[in-house]
Amino acid sequence: MATACFEWGYAAIVAAMTARAGNVQLLHTPEHEAFFLDATVRAGLINSPHGIIDDNSDGFPRTLGRRYNTL
C-alpha cells in the first residue's frame, strides 16, 4: 500500500486493515520497507524534512525504520 501520509499514520492504517481482514500478510516486513525506500530514491522522491533525496524515513535513519517495521 502506497500512501502520501506520515509513515506512522500509514502504519496505523495498515494495522487497522490487517485487523479487520484478519490477514497478517498485509503487514510490512523490513524487506518491504527496504524495497520501498530504494524505489523512492531511484524515482527521485524527496523523503526528508530537509528537502533532499535520501533513503531515510520521515527524517529518521533507514536502520531505525527497519527496526520499527519488525515490531
Backbone hydrogen bonds in HBPLUS format (Angstrom, degrees):
<---DONOR---> <-ACCEPTOR-->    atom                        ^
c    i                          cat <-CA-CA->   ^        H-A-AA   ^      H-
h    n   atom  resd res      DA  || num        DHA   H-A  angle D-A-AA Bond
n    s   type  num  typ     dist DA aas  dist angle  dist       angle   num
A0009-GLY N   A0006-PHE O   2.96 MM   3  5.36 121.1  2.32 109.6 124.1     1
A0010-TYR N   A0006-PHE O   2.99 MM   4  6.31 155.8  2.05 152.5 160.4     2
A0011-ALA N   A0007-GLU O   2.84 MM   4  6.12 156.1  1.90 149.5 155.4     3
A0012-ALA N   A0008-TRP O   3.10 MM   4  6.38 150.2  2.19 141.9 149.1     4
A0013-ILE N   A0009-GLY O   3.03 MM   4  6.35 153.5  2.10 148.2 155.3     5
A0014-VAL N   A0010-TYR O   2.94 MM   4  6.25 165.3  1.96 159.0 162.2     6
A0015-ALA N   A0011-ALA O   2.88 MM   4  6.02 156.5  1.94 145.3 152.4     7
A0016-ALA N   A0012-ALA O   2.98 MM   4  6.16 156.0  2.04 144.5 150.4     8
A0017-MET N   A0013-ILE O   2.94 MM   4  6.23 158.6  1.99 149.3 155.6     9
A0018-THR N   A0014-VAL O   2.82 MM   4  5.98 155.6  1.88 149.5 156.5    10
A0019-ALA N   A0015-ALA O   2.93 MM   4  6.13 161.8  1.96 148.4 152.9    11
A0020-ARG N   A0016-ALA O   2.91 MM   4  6.08 163.9  1.94 149.7 154.5    12
A0021-ALA N   A0017-MET O   2.88 MM   4  5.98 159.6  1.93 146.5 152.4    13
A0022-GLY N   A0018-THR O   2.70 MM   4  5.58 128.4  1.96 139.5 153.9    14
A0023-ASN N   A0018-THR O   3.23 MM   5  5.30 141.4  2.39 136.3 143.8    15
A0026-LEU N   A0023-ASN O   3.23 MM   3  6.12 171.7  2.24 122.6 124.6    16
A0027-LEU N   A0024-VAL O   3.16 MM   3  5.68 161.6  2.20 114.4 119.4    17
A0032-HIS N   A0029-THR O   3.07 MM   3  5.12 119.3  2.46  98.3 112.7    18
A0033-GLU N   A0029-THR O   3.09 MM   4  6.44 162.6  2.12 155.8 159.8    19
A0034-ALA N   A0030-PRO O   2.97 MM   4  6.23 158.0  2.02 147.6 153.2    20
A0035-PHE N   A0031-GLU O   3.01 MM   4  6.21 158.2  2.05 145.9 151.8    21
A0036-PHE N   A0032-HIS O   2.92 MM   4  6.23 162.7  1.95 156.5 160.5    22
A0037-LEU N   A0033-GLU O   2.92 MM   4  6.12 163.1  1.95 153.8 158.3    23
A0038-ASP N   A0034-ALA O   2.95 MM   4  6.08 162.6  1.98 149.5 154.5    24
A0039-ALA N   A0035-PHE O   2.96 MM   4  6.17 155.7  2.02 146.8 153.9    25
A0040-THR N   A0036-PHE O   2.97 MM   4  6.23 152.0  2.05 147.0 154.0    26
A0041-VAL N   A0037-LEU O   3.10 MM   4  6.36 155.9  2.16 148.7 154.6    27
A0042-ARG N   A0038-ASP O   2.99 MM   4  6.25 166.2  2.00 152.6 156.4    28
A0043-ALA N   A0039-ALA O   2.96 MM   4  6.10 147.7  2.07 142.9 151.7    29
A0044-GLY N   A0040-THR O   3.05 MM   4  6.15 114.7  2.50 132.2 147.3    30
A0045-LEU N   A0040-THR O   2.96 MM   5  5.29 154.2  2.03 159.5 158.0    31
A0044-GLY N   A0041-VAL O   3.01 MM   3  5.06 147.5  2.12 100.9 111.2    32
A0051-GLY N   A0048-SER O   3.20 MM   3  5.51 169.6  2.22 112.4 114.2    33
A0057-SER N   A0060-PHE O   2.90 MM   3  5.18 163.7  1.92 153.4 156.1    34
A0060-PHE N   A0057-SER O   2.96 MM   3  5.18 164.2  1.98 113.8 118.0    35
A0064-LEU N   A0061-PRO O   2.96 MM   3  5.48 130.7  2.21 112.7 125.0    36
A0065-GLY N   A0061-PRO O   3.31 MM   4  6.77 155.9  2.37 151.9 158.6    37
A0066-ARG N   A0062-ARG O   3.04 MM   4  6.36 153.2  2.11 152.0 159.5    38
A0067-ARG N   A0063-THR O   3.13 MM   4  6.38 152.6  2.21 140.9 147.6    39
A0068-TYR N   A0064-LEU O   2.95 MM   4  6.21 156.0  2.00 149.7 156.7    40
A0069-ASN N   A0065-GLY O   3.06 MM   4  6.29 148.2  2.16 143.9 151.4    41
A0070-THR N   A0067-ARG O   3.06 MM   3  5.28 159.0  2.11 106.9 113.5    42
A0071-LEU N   A0068-TYR O   3.27 MM   3  5.66 163.8  2.30 110.5 115.3    43
